[in-house]
Amino acid sequence: KKIYKNNLGIFNNVLKYCIKNSSKLIHISSTSVYGEQKGLVDESCSKMKPKTPYAEIKLKEEKILKKEKNLKYVTLRFGTIAGVSPGMRFHTAVNKFCLNCALNYHIPVWTKALNQYRPYLSLTDAFNSIKFIIDKNLFNKEIYNVLTNNYTVKNILNFIKCYKKVKVKYVKSKITNQLSYLVQDIKIKSLGFKSKSNLKKDIKKTLFVLRNL
């Protein structure tokens, strides 16, 4: 209830402000709205399977926006964020794995999750996608997937191993939202947007920042 109240409350406040001031809105959603899917999914997917309150809220926000006829907006469905930033958080896979390695802790991995795919997004590409929307004045009420690439948990662990010794502990239960799904981002790329970063580079920078822990 608290998650719903906080997230939807903030969203509604921003929405009211934009409507009142005729402001354009870049709405940040998430690829987690897809949930576990078979094969490759894109923005035309009609069978959403959100598995967390966060994903459910993002889908609700998208539905609310569709009803706003006079608001100029665009929705960006971001992949799981990775990369260094002030006040960076460690609840997502890549940052959490890097933090555990820096602290010399083991990385808990659900046994069945090793070869599961997820869409990941470098923070650099996330910022560049927002700049792209502003530069193109692309407030066409459309939804766009934004990701750097789809990777498996094994891919992420191998990237980390290039720079740091990794201790993996396989567990029988899910640790986090470890669903498998592949996301396509052709829609925004067809307009000229290009992903220029890569997760291996982000992991190297993250481990460097955390080197003295």
Order of alpha helices (4+ residues) and beta strands (2+ residues): alpha-beta-beta-alpha-beta-beta-alpha-beta-beta-alpha-beta-beta-alpha-beta-beta-alpha-alpha
